[in-house]
């Protein structure tokens, strides 16, 4: 396995962040346009609060909803992609540190990634 230089790690992380944010923005924008196309003229009733539909409260539900063409599901999927981008950055940094054989940063990055994943799972073991 070839070792990565610091510049290669920085380039890979930079590209990941660029692509992740642009993809999240494009997905969210597409869902927003579709939502406004179908619901843009609907009068909103602010007297009653209606939370997110139940299918949009889990990752699997969001993905199913988005793949089914639900515009709210597509918007939620874009937001999930935006949240996943920095997590993927930490994971890619971990790969880079492993390829550089930098044990100290491998340990630190592993702990950071574990904390991120634990918090995203709702703090449940």
Buried (B, 14 or more C-beta within 10 A) or exposed (E): EEEBEEEBBEEBBEEBBEEBBEBBEEBBEBBBEBBEEEEEEEEEEEEEEEEEEEBBEEEEBBBBBBEEEBBBBBBBBBBBBBEBBBBBBBBBBBBBBBBBEBEEBBEBBBEBBEEBEEEEEEEEE
